[in-house]
Amino acid sequence: PSDTHPLLGQQLSLAGTQDIRFQSQISQHWHNLSYLSDHRIFDRAILPLTAYLEIALAAGETTFRSNPIALKDVFIEQPLVLSAGEEELDTIQLVLTPEGTDVYSFQLFSLIPAPEKHQKPTWIRHAFGEVLLSKKGIKNKAEPQPTQFHLAAWQEQCSEAISAEAFYEKRRLQHIDFGPNFQGVEQLWKGDGAVLGQIRVPEVVWQEIDNYKLHPAVLDAGLHIMGSILPEGTYLPVILEHLRVYGRPTRYLWSYATLQQGRTNQSETLNAQVNLFDDQGNLVALVSGLSLRCANQTSIDSPTETLRERKSDLENHLYEVVWEPTEAISRPQGSEPGYWLIFADRNGIGETLAQHLFQQGYQCTLIVPGSSYQQLTSKQDFITGYYQINPAAPEQFQQLFEDNPLPWQGVVHLWGIEAISEASTVGLEQSQLLGSGSALHLVQALSDAKLSPRLWLVTQGSRPIDSASLQVQQAPLWGLGQAISLEYPELRCMRLDLDPSAAETASSVEVLLDELLFSEDSEDQIGYRQGVRYVAKLRQFTTQSTASREILISQDGSYLITGGLGGLGIKAAQWLMEQGAKHIVLASRRGVSTPEVQEEVRQLEQKGTEVLVVRADVAQQEDVAHLLATCPQPLRGIIHAAGVLDDGVLQQQSWERFEKVMAPKVAGSWNLHHLTKDLPLDFFICFSSAASITGMVGQGNYIAANTFLDAIAHYRRTLNLPALCVNWGAWGQVGMAAKLSSEQQLRLAAQGIDFITYPEGFQLLGQLMAQDVSQVTVLPMTDWSQWMNGFQQVPTLYEYLMSDASAKPESNQSLELQLERIPESARRDALTCHVRELVAKTLGLKEPKTIELAQRLFDLGLDSLMAIELRSYLQRSLGCNLRSTLLFDYPTLEALVDYLAVEVLNLDNSIPASPNSKNSKSNYCSTLVKMQPHGSKPPFFCLPGVLGNVFELEPLARYLGNEQPFYGLRSLGLDEDIEPYTKMADIAAHHIKSIQEIQPNGPYFLAGHSFGGKVAFEIANQLRHQGRNIALLAIMDIPVPVAEHEKDVLYWDNGKYIRGLASMFERSFEQTLDLPSTLDSLSWEQQINLLLLALKKVGKVFSEIELRRLFLVYKANMQAMAQYVPQKVYPNPITLLRASEIHPEDDFLPDKKMTQKDPNWGWSQLSSQSLSFHTVPGNHFTMMKEPHIQRLAQILKYC
């Protein structure tokens, strides 16, 4: 029963839910659970997998009140590190959710205590799976069958004896330390891929055996005998497909384990089956589909452990921008004359600058703002050209460069210093268009014209260099410059803030001349005050141990949160409530729009806080006035967290999109400031972004908007008004980061980026409110060097952090030139070192030396996107194009270096050329890709979707295992300049020729995803016509009928195909690409270049030639699919695997209504035999990715 089970604990009674919950508190120091302290990995007590299984089995028995219970598809997400302190308890909760008759899904969580009393604890999920009555079997496959007890046969098979002492000593060397209660193995015998173990249950465990379904230490002993046949390394379980307990254990047992995949050398994931028998040969338990993954110290640092150790560690990741005086610029003699373009201000600085440049031998063209494009006449002989353009009209900027095709040396943008006497909402809008809007259109036009002069963005008083009042309306232009530096590095964008107190125009012009003509340092954020030159540096900020002022939350006051119904807004409200606030006003532009938000508000109200939700647009002054009037009590504090995103690279942005993003932060913060400046507020807090400090590709509008928030905080402090601006990094529990997959979070971690949690973030906010500070950046970075390696040249802003990071920007010099400068005998080693470092960089590994020459790169965790990234790194460093299948053709570091040395760089002629050599005389181009060519099973041939690239198939090849030879069939034309086929019959015939090079005769195992499914069907038909046998034809997520609108592709122009290709990328990469609305009017060359740029901005780097080839393949395959009508009824069974999620945006697939009408999507009509139908979790794209691909692979294994 649950009330006596040592691990399951008590069942909780919860109203309003069908979930069943059990909760327990455990300690490794309790007498009855002391055995848990004997399970140590990397010197930490880790709750074993077998304990998770025992908890789930006990919950199933309690819930079903019946036997036998089975577990299915158990996934271990992260280890549970047990608390070390004798007084510390670990709270565990198991949640059962009904999924059908006699089937529950389960999730196992542990509770992370709050660092401080006023904060909330956090639940972390460690495992999930299904618990079911075993009589229900396993969906879509037969229940795994146990092995019969054949002791004599096993002893003959496993002839190499290993003592228990030697076995456990070897485990200790692999960082797995089993204490006495987990040392159940008495003797082992191992053979080829199999091991037999004799087990004696330790005395302490035996005394507790009746309190468990299957004691964790007993089952663990049965499982960990596999350690004797595993490769070197620390292997931990990550997936268990099936567990069934058949009987009670005896004191002595036998365990027989086999590796289901014959993996030998270095590998990351292994798969096993374990049979546990009692001393009479009766089956006690069967474990099948147990996947083990090689782990390291970092992989067991659970969130629980991390938070316990960090607590206030976030204080070590606080930064501030400081302005440091530097030496004045000295003027050398002589300079090269050239052309300067000056966007001149009305204050005369631009015109005077042109006059001085003319005296230095330069020719200047002046541009002034106006309502229309017009060439003006200047009376000054020092002005070569004179134009008026509308800052809101991007086409006029393009016209300017078309009319003046000159080799511009520099562009000086002075429109940002057009000051207004008193900032207002209308004045701010005008200032933003004149400053940021014109700068946006300027860089777009420069890019379109393929010009790269040095760009200077000039403000006057926009930076908080001294205590003088700021010109806040100029601040967004400064922020925009941060984005320009990242997205247009060729412009070498410089930002210069002139002294607002300079009495004479001449003094400002002298500063400009010095910087434009004579500056030799690499500073790009510069300011002047009282004749002194300052430069911006980012350095650590240290909080004072004693608060400079006390912030008390009043129960009698009101607190306003804008963006109050967003993720951070709700968290801010919870935090204020925890501090004692009784009256909270949540402002939202949309109001309570979802049941989830309504529930959040209700929970706040239930805790005794008056919560008022007001629908208001803070960008509208009238709305803010009404909002303030509705506050039930005197307003004591404001948290401004309103904001919207509309990401996109600058080249694809429009001013309308900028205005949408800037409105809540620029107009919104100004309205809040203006209408509350006479109120006795205790605090005025702006939630800004670290992006305004560090920059972020694709967020130029967001950076500009947040830079205004930074400025308004400093502006208010000059008026002796309370203000604090916090530039938050990525939050891990709310906002975008909370939606990232584990893989994406690991990729961010590889860049050195860490996340902020709700408890520590708001705890820190409370500390910062008590500090005498205007602006602080909260940016948790695990390794600054990883971040800085992303720059070609590290900005001097990071100078103070570079010494700690030891950042080493990559050299621009090609590898080939570098190799030419070293002795021939050392070149191969240098190439190996270079490639190894690029592999490590791609995988996010700190130690490249850990990558062995013979190790398969995919076994190290390389996925399809990483493979593309690695190939891009190699192409850039080698200055050549490489095959799309490079890493399948050469899957180890050694093979890859051999290929590059011989066939690309000609370093070593002693190594034989590969069959894929560029010198091959064969005219036939095989489309076969040997993705996993080894194993004892018949070959499995698989075809990808419409892009024709086999990378999407790599996870499937991996999960089908090392005994399954797996071959992908790519589209012709991806790796060669050959026109792709546009007829399905031709495509299939070419693939058959490639298939029969490997397997001349049947039976054939064929599968295809999406477009590849129809190709597989045509291949099967043609092979049948040849008299060949088809053992399997698996069609993955594609219907037979072609929708009428899909047939329109036969009449598409290139622009529509470009958009279609971009849409495929977006759905596959799960990222948005920005292409202009004018795309259709451009030439094909321009369209391809724009797509290249859009892909680059989201981190997907293609060479121009491979994108051109990919476009032609996509176009040809779309035409082939639109024209294909299957002509023959297929005489063999068809297996259809369909994604469970059907999205309306997938317009090439049937919608839900059509699917309900024909769940088989027309395939049952094409087969003369019954159709085998299966659903796979995920949608059309994610079904081929982690974690859903594991289920797909399971189904195919049993087909």
C-alpha positions, -999 to 999 in steps of 0.1 A, spaced: 0 0 0 11 35 -8 11 47 28 38 23 37 60 23 6 94 37 14 97 57 -18 62 63 -31 49 80 0 13 93 4 -14 98 -22 -25 135 -24 -62 144 -27 -66 172 -52 -99 186 -64 -107 195 -100 -82 171 -117 -81 136 -129 -44 134 -121 -33 111 -93 -4 124 -72 19 107 -47 44 126 -26 73 115 -4 102 129 14 134 108 15 169 110 28 199 89 20 208 91 57 176 74 69 182 39 81 156 23 58 169 43 28 206 43 36 212 19 7 207 50 -16 240 65 -5 257 35 -20 248 45 -55 274 71 -64 283 85 -98 312 110 -101 313 110 -63 276 121 -59 247 100 -45 223 97 -75 188 82 -73 191 51 -95 169 45 -125 156 14 -107 142 37 -79 122 56 -105 109 23 -119 100 11 -84 81 42 -76 61 40 -109 54 3 -104 42 9 -68 19 38 -80 5 15 -108 -3 -13 -83 -20 12 -60 -40 28 -88 -50 -3 -107 -53 -26 -76 -43 -54 -99 -12 -72 -113 8 -76 -135 19 -40 -140 43 -30 -168 62 2 -176 67 15 -211 88 42 -229 105 55 -198 127 85 -205 153 99 -180 156 136 -186 181 145 -159 195 128 -128 183 134 -93 213 143 -71 204 134 -35 209 160 -8 242 155 11 233 171 44 219 149 72 191 174 79 182 179 42 152 160 27 144 154 -9 108 159 -18 96 137 -47 63 137 -65 49 112 -90 20 124 -112 -2 99 -130 -24 112 -159 -50 89 -175 -43 82 -211 -70 56 -219 -83 23 -205 -58 9 -180 -30 32 -192 -15 62 -173 14 84 -182 36 92 -153 60 120 -145 85 121 -116 95 155 -101 117 167 -73 114 199 -54 141 225 -54 138 246 -21 136 283 -25 169 301 -18 151 325 5 120 322 27 100 347 8 105 329 -25 88 299 -41 103 265 -45 107 250 -80 97 216 -94 121 198 -117 110 168 -139 135 139 -139 116 111 -157 84 103 -176 68 73 -192 37 51 -192 24 26 -166 -2 0 -177 -18 -33 -170 5 -57 -189 -25 -76 -204 -31 -45 -225 2 -52 -243 22 -26 -261 6 -3 -288 16 -11 -323 40 -40 -314 39 -72 -296 50 -73 -260 87 -83 -258 91 -120 -251 114 -132 -223 144 -154 -229 140 -190 -217 164 -200 -188 193 -219 -204 221 -217 -179 244 -242 -195 241 -226 -229 248 -192 -214 278 -204 -195 292 -219 -227 286 -186 -245 300 -165 -217 332 -183 -209 354 -155 -196 351 -153 -158 354 -120 -139 355 -117 -102 332 -94 -83 362 -75 -69 377 -69 -103 343 -59 -117 336 -33 -90 371 -19 -91 367 -13 -128 334 5 -122 352 28 -97 377 37 -122 348 47 -145 335 70 -118 307 46 -107 311 37 -71 288 10 -58 287 7 -20 280 -25 -1 243 -24 -6 246 -21 -44 273 -48 -47 250 -77 -54 271 -93 -81 291 -123 -68 305 -137 -101 304 -127 -138 310 -145 -170 312 -125 -203 311 -134 -239 307 -116 -272 279 -90 -266 265 -110 -237 271 -114 -199 259 -138 -173 259 -127 -136 252 -145 -103 237 -122 -78 233 -124 -40 210 -99 -24 230 -80 3 218 -85 39 205 -50 45 186 -51 13 172 -86 20 157 -74 53 137 -47 34 128 -68 3 91 -73 12 85 -35 12 92 -32 -25 77 -46 -57 113 -51 -69 139 -36 -47 160 -9 -66 193 -24 -54 183 -59 -66 172 -48 -101 202 -25 -104 226 -54 -97 208 -73 -125 213 -43 -148 248 -31 -140 264 -64 -149 264 -49 -184 293 -28 -173 316 -57 -181 308 -56 -218 305 -19 -224 332 3 -240 354 25 -218 334 53 -202 307 61 -177 274 48 -191 241 58 -176 205 47 -186 185 73 -206 156 53 -221 138 21 -212 113 7 -237 96 -19 -215 97 -34 -180 76 -62 -166 79 -78 -132 69 -115 -133 76 -127 -97 94 -121 -64 132 -122 -61 149 -149 -42 181 -144 -22 202 -157 -51 194 -147 -87 208 -150 -122 210 -121 -147 215 -126 -184 221 -94 -204 228 -89 -241 237 -58 -262 210 -58 -288 232 -36 -310 267 -50 -316 284 -17 -308 320 -21 -299 344 8 -302 338 43 -289 301 50 -290 277 73 -272 245 53 -270 240 15 -265 209 -7 -263 204 -38 -242 180 -64 -229 182 -79 -194 165 -110 -181 165 -115 -143 157 -151 -130 154 -165 -95 175 -194 -82 150 -219 -97 152 -204 -132 118 -186 -129 117 -152 -146 116 -123 -121 118 -93 -145 123 -85 -181 139 -52 -192 140 -45 -229 152 -16 -250 174 -2 -223 195 26 -239 227 37 -221 245 69 -229 281 79 -221 281 106 -194 305 130 -179 308 151 -148 288 180 -163 259 157 -174 250 149 -138 250 185 -126 213 186 -122 192 218 -120 186 209 -83 223 208 -76 230 239 -97 204 260 -79 215 248 -45 251 258 -52 243 290 -71 218 307 -48 230 342 -51 256 334 -77 238 357 -101 254 386 -83 287 375 -100 271 382 -134 262 419 -130 277 444 -154 277 481 -161 289 502 -190 314 528 -179 328 557 -198 366 559 -194 387 589 -204 414 581 -230 442 599 -248 434 626 -272 439 619 -309 472 632 -325 471 644 -361 497 628 -385 507 647 -416 489 639 -449 459 619 -457 443 602 -488 416 623 -505 382 607 -511 344 612 -512 323 618 -481 286 617 -478 272 638 -449 236 636 -437 236 672 -424 218 686 -394 201 720 -392 226 732 -365 254 737 -391 277 710 -379 274 690 -411 280 720 -434 310 732 -414 324 697 -414 321 696 -452 340 729 -454 369 715 -433 370 682 -452 371 702 -485 401 721 -471 418 687 -465 412 677 -502 380 657 -499 348 661 -519 315 661 -499 279 656 -508 253 669 -483 219 654 -476 192 673 -457 158 659 -446 127 670 -465 94 657 -478 105 645 -513 136 635 -533 152 666 -548 186 676 -560 193 711 -546 217 738 -556 243 749 -531 259 783 -531 290 769 -513 319 757 -535 329 732 -509 297 712 -514 300 689 -544 265 675 -543 234 687 -524 202 666 -520 170 665 -500 153 632 -492 124 620 -471 137 599 -441 106 577 -443 111 568 -480 136 539 -484 134 541 -522 148 577 -521 179 564 -503 183 538 -530 179 565 -556 206 586 -540 232 560 -545 220 552 -581 224 589 -589 258 590 -572 278 558 -580 310 570 -562 336 551 -541 324 566 -509 351 567 -482 328 574 -454 292 583 -445 285 607 -415 249 605 -402 241 637 -382 203 637 -384 202 621 -349 213 654 -333 182 673 -345 172 683 -310 137 692 -298 132 716 -270 109 695 -249 103 658 -255 67 647 -261 50 617 -276 46 633 -309 82 648 -308 96 614 -299 79 598 -329 94 625 -352 128 622 -337 128 584 -341 120 586 -377 146 613 -384 173 594 -365 167 556 -364 144 555 -394 168 573 -417 197 552 -405 178 520 -412 170 531 -447 206 542 -452 222 509 -443 196 490 -464 204 512 -494 242 508 -489 238 470 -488 216 470 -520 242 492 -538 270 468 -525 288 497 -509 308 495 -477 321 529 -467 328 535 -430 296 546 -413 295 572 -385 263 576 -364 266 609 -344 245 619 -314 249 648 -290 242 641 -253 226 607 -258 251 589 -235 253 591 -196 289 601 -196 285 627 -169 258 641 -147 243 664 -173 207 658 -185 204 635 -215 188 639 -249 168 607 -245 152 610 -280 186 603 -296 192 571 -276 175 546 -300 199 556 -328 228 546 -306 212 512 -299 205 507 -336 242 512 -342 248 481 -320 227 460 -344 244 475 -375 278 466 -362 267 429 -360 247 427 -392 269 449 -414 304 444 -401 318 457 -434 305 492 -426 327 493 -394 299 513 -378 313 540 -353 291 557 -328 302 592 -316 284 612 -289 293 649 -291 293 672 -261 259 688 -256 274 717 -237 298 726 -266 291 763 -271 307 765 -306 299 744 -336 336 746 -344 346 726 -314 322 698 -324 336 698 -359 371 696 -346 362 665 -327 345 650 -358 375 657 -380 399 640 -355 377 609 -353 370 607 -390 405 612 -403 430 605 -377 417 580 -352 438 548 -353 424 528 -324 396 502 -327 372 519 -304 336 521 -318 317 538 -289 332 572 -283 320 603 -264 333 637 -257 328 659 -226 346 692 -219 372 683 -246 380 649 -230 376 618 -251 358 589 -235 353 553 -246 327 527 -235 338 496 -215 317 468 -200 329 458 -166 315 439 -136 292 456 -112 295 449 -75 266 454 -52 272 472 -19 270 450 12 249 477 29 219 491 11 221 528 3 184 531 6 156 510 19 127 500 -3 96 490 16 65 476 -1 35 493 14 2 475 20 -16 508 16 -1 517 -18 -8 505 -54 18 490 -77 15 492 -114 30 466 -138 28 473 -175 29 442 -197 13 428 -165 -2 397 -181 30 386 -199 53 359 -184 76 384 -166 46 406 -157 29 378 -138 61 368 -121 67 405 -110 32 405 -96 38 373 -76 71 388 -63 54 420 -52 27 400 -35 54 380 -17 70 413 -5 36 424 10 19 443 -18 -20 442 -13 -30 463 -44 -16 454 -78 -26 469 -111 -18 448 -142 -19 468 -174 -22 449 -207 -30 459 -242 -51 428 -248 -65 422 -214 -73 388 -200 -73 369 -233 -68 332 -224 -80 309 -197 -44 304 -186 -40 341 -179 -73 342 -161 -62 313 -139 -29 332 -131 -49 362 -120 -73 341 -99 -44 325 -81 -30 359 -72 -64 370 -59 -68 339 -38 -37 348 -18 -53 380 -5 -41 405 -30 -64 429 -48 -56 425 -85 -70 450 -110 -65 442 -147 -68 473 -169 -68 471 -207 -45 499 -218 -20 508 -245 9 525 -227 20 541 -260 -12 562 -259 -10 591 -234 -48 590 -229 -47 553 -219 -19 559 -194 -38 588 -178 -69 566 -175 -47 538 -161 -32 559 -134 -67 573 -125 -80 537 -119 -53 528 -93 -73 519 -61 -46 533 -37 -19 560 -40 6 548 -66 39 539 -50 58 520 -76 60 511 -113 75 481 -131 75 488 -168 77 453 -185 56 460 -216 71 451 -249 66 433 -282 89 414 -306 90 415 -343 124 401 -351 141 402 -384 174 412 -399 178 449 -407 179 443 -444 143 429 -443 129 453 -417 106 482 -423 100 514 -403 64 502 -396 78 471 -379 103 493 -359 74 516 -348 54 486 -335 83 474 -314 94 508 -302 60 521 -292 55 504 -258 91 510 -247 97 545 -261 63 562 -260 52 539 -232 81 547 -208 79 584 -217 42 586 -209 47 568 -176 75 592 -167 57 623 -179 25 616 -161 40 604 -128 70 627 -124 51 647 -98 40 617 -78 60 605 -47 70 571 -62 93 547 -43 105 531 -75 103 533 -113 118 502 -128 123 495 -165 128 459 -177 152 463 -205 173 437 -224 210 428 -223 207 429 -261 209 467 -259 244 462 -244 258 432 -263 236 434 -295 217 405 -311 214 397 -347 178 401 -359 167 423 -331 177 458 -343 143 473 -335 142 457 -300 177 469 -292 169 504 -303 137 504 -282 155 491 -251 183 516 -254 156 543 -249 146 526 -216 183 526 -205 185 564 -213 152 573 -195 164 558 -163 195 579 -163 174 609 -174 151 606 -144 180 603 -120 193 637 -133 159 651 -123 163 635 -88 135 610 -96 137 573 -87 147 550 -116 163 517 -122 168 500 -155 177 463 -155 191 448 -187 180 412 -183 197 384 -200 176 353 -210 151 341 -185 149 303 -183 114 298 -169 94 325 -187 97 341 -221 113 326 -252 140 306 -234 113 285 -216 102 272 -249 136 260 -261 142 223 -264 170 206 -244 191 205 -276 186 242 -282 195 250 -246 227 230 -249 236 249 -281 232 282 -262 252 268 -234 279 260 -259 280 297 -266 286 304 -230 250 316 -223 232 307 -191 196 314 -180 180 334 -152 155 316 -130 125 333 -114 136 330 -78 171 343 -82 162 369 -107 136 386 -85 157 381 -54 184 401 -72 159 427 -83 151 434 -46 188 438 -39 193 462 -69 164 483 -58 183 491 -26 214 502 -45 223 537 -56 224 527 -93 206 538 -125 213 508 -148 226 473 -143 230 444 -168 222 409 -155 239 386 -179 249 351 -166 277 338 -188 293 304 -181 323 313 -203 329 347 -219 355 332 -242 329 311 -259 308 342 -265 337 362 -278 347 335 -302 316 344 -322 332 377 -332 357 381 -361 372 409 -341 362 412 -304 348 447 -297 368 468 -273 337 471 -252 347 437 -237 383 447 -230 380 441 -192 364 407 -198 389 396 -225 417 390 -201 396 365 -182 381 350 -213 414 348 -232 393 352 -264 412 344 -296 393 356 -326 397 335 -357 422 345 -383 410 357 -416 439 340 -433 429 309 -452 441 275 -439 458 267 -472 480 298 -468 488 290 -432 498 254 -442 521 267 -469 542 285 -443 550 254 -422 572 224 -431 556 197 -452 561 171 -425 540 192 -400 511 200 -424 490 170 -418 492 173 -380 483 210 -384 453 201 -406 442 174 -380 444 200 -352 424 225 -372 396 201 -381 395 187 -346 391 223 -332 363 230 -357 345 198 -346 349 207 -310 336 242 -317 305 228 -334 298 203 -306 305 229 -279 333 207 -264 359 225 -244 387 199 -250 393 191 -286 419 165 -277 391 143 -264 380 136 -299 397 105 -311 408 99 -347 387 68 -352 356 81 -333 324 85 -354 315 121 -352 277 113 -351 284 92 -321 298 123 -303 264 140 -306 267 156 -340 233 161 -355 222 171 -390 222 209 -383 256 207 -367 268 187 -397 258 216 -419 274 241 -396 307 221 -395 308 218 -433 303 256 -435 332 261 -411 354 239 -433 343 256 -465 351 290 -451 385 280 -438 395 260 -469 379 284 -494 361 256 -514 328 239 -518 324 205 -501 298 177 -507 266 179 -488 272 143 -477 307 150 -466 303 137 -430 285 106 -441 311 98 -467 339 105 -441 323 99 -407 354 99 -385 380 126 -378 407 104 -394 387 98 -426 377 134 -429 413 146 -426 425 120 -451 399 133 -476 408 169 -471 445 162 -472 444 143 -505 415 155 -525 412 192 -514 446 203 -503 469 178 -520 490 174 -489 497 137 -491 497 116 -522 505 84 -503 469 80 -492 447 64 -519 419 85 -534 384 77 -522 357 65 -546 341 99 -543 372 116 -556 367 147 -578 391 130 -603 367 101 -608 362 94 -645 328 79 -641 300 99 -656 273 82 -635 265 100 -603 254 77 -576 228 91 -552 234 65 -525 247 78 -492 262 53 -468 249 67 -436 254 35 -415 267 8 -438 276 -19 -412 255 -46 -396 241 -81 -402 206 -72 -412 194 -66 -448 200 -30 -461 174 -4 -454 170 23 -481 154 56 -472 144 87 -491 142 122 -477 116 150 -483 114 175 -511 147 191 -504 164 159 -512 190 161 -484 196 129 -463 206 148 -432 170 147 -420 174 109 -419 204 107 -396 185 104 -363 165 75 -378 196 57 -389 210 62 -355 180 48 -336 176 18 -359 209 7 -345 243 -5 -356 231 -39 -368 209 -22 -394 227 -11 -425 211 22 -435 215 40 -469 200 74 -477 191 83 -513 197 120 -520 184 140 -549 206 142 -580 219 177 -585 227 186 -548 264 179 -552 269 182 -589 260 207 -616 235 183 -632 199 193 -641 176 174 -616 149 151 -629 113 165 -630 96 132 -636 90 107 -608 97 77 -630 132 91 -639 140 99 -603 131 63 -592 150 47 -621 182 66 -612 179 56 -575 173 19 -584 206 19 -603 223 33 -571 205 8 -549 215 -22 -570 252 -13 -567 248 -23 -531 220 -49 -534 215 -64 -569 186 -86 -558 158 -84 -532 141 -86 -509 143 -48 -506 134 -27 -475 123 8 -486 110 38 -468 105 75 -476 94 106 -457 71 132 -474 81 135 -511 104 106 -505 75 84 -497 61 88 -532 95 82 -547 98 50 -526 64 39 -539 75 44 -575 108 26 -568 89 -4 -554 67 -5 -584 96 -5 -608 114 -31 -588 83 -53 -589 82 -49 -626 118 -62 -627 106 -93 -608 122 -82 -575 107 -89 -541 98 -60 -517 99 -69 -481 89 -35 -467 75 -3 -482 70 23 -455 54 56 -464 59 85 -439 34 113 -438 24 120 -474 -10 116 -490 -16 100 -524 -38 127 -539 -22 160 -549 -43 190 -539 -54 212 -568 -36 243 -554 -4 222 -552 -5 215 -589 -1 253 -594 36 248 -588 39 239 -625 32 275 -632 51 292 -605 78 317 -612 112 317 -594 100 341 -567 72 317 -556 97 289 -555 121 310 -534 93 317 -509 83 280 -509 119 270 -502 121 296 -474 89 282 -459 104 247 -459 135 260 -441 113 278 -416 94 247 -407 124 225 -406 146 249 -386 117 263 -365 129 298 -372 115 327 -391 132 340 -423 125 375 -434 121 381 -472 109 414 -486 74 418 -501 92 431 -533 109 398 -538 89 388 -569 101 419 -587 137 411 -583 160 390 -605 167 354 -596 203 363 -586 189 389 -562 164 365 -548 190 338 -541 212 364 -524 184 376 -502 176 341 -492 213 335 -484 214 366 -462 182 356 -444 196 322 -437 229 336 -425 211 360 -401 195 330 -383 228 311 -381 223 288 -411 252 293 -434 251 280 -470 275 288 -498 259 304 -529 265 274 -551 249 249 -527 219 271 -522 215 274 -560 217 237 -564 192 232 -535 168 256 -552 169 237 -585 164 204 -567 134 217 -547 119 232 -579 123 199 -598 110 177 -570 79 200 -565 72 196 -602 77 159 -601 53 155 -572 27 177 -587 26 156 -619 29 122 -603 -2 99 -605 5 63 -594 -7 40 -622 -4 6 -607 -21 -11 -578 7 -23 -555 4 -61 -548 23 -60 -515 14 -46 -480 20 -9 -474 30 5 -441 18 41 -435 33 62 -406 15 94 -401 23 123 -378 -2 127 -349 -3 165 -352 -20 181 -382 -13 218 -386 -35 240 -408 -4 258 -421 8 225 -437 -12 232 -468 5 203 -487 -11 178 -463 -48 169 -457 -65 189 -429 -83 174 -400 -116 171 -418 -101 153 -448 -81 131 -424 -112 121 -405 -128 112 -438 -98 91 -449 -73 84 -422 -52 64 -446 -48 94 -470 -55 72 -501 -29 46 -496 -53 18 -488 -68 21 -523 -33 15 -539 -26 -18 -521 -43 -50 -529 -35 -61 -493 -43 -46 -459 -26 -14 -449 -5 -13 -418 -12 20 -402 7 38 -373 7 73 -358 39 89 -346 41 118 -321 49 152 -335 41 170 -368 53 165 -403 87 178 -395 92 170 -358 83 134 -362 118 130 -378 135 147 -349 142 140 -312 124 128 -292 97 115 -316 121 98 -340 127 72 -312 91 61 -315 93 60 -353 124 39 -351 107 15 -327 78 10 -351 101 3 -381 121 -22 -361 90 -44 -356 76 -39 -391 
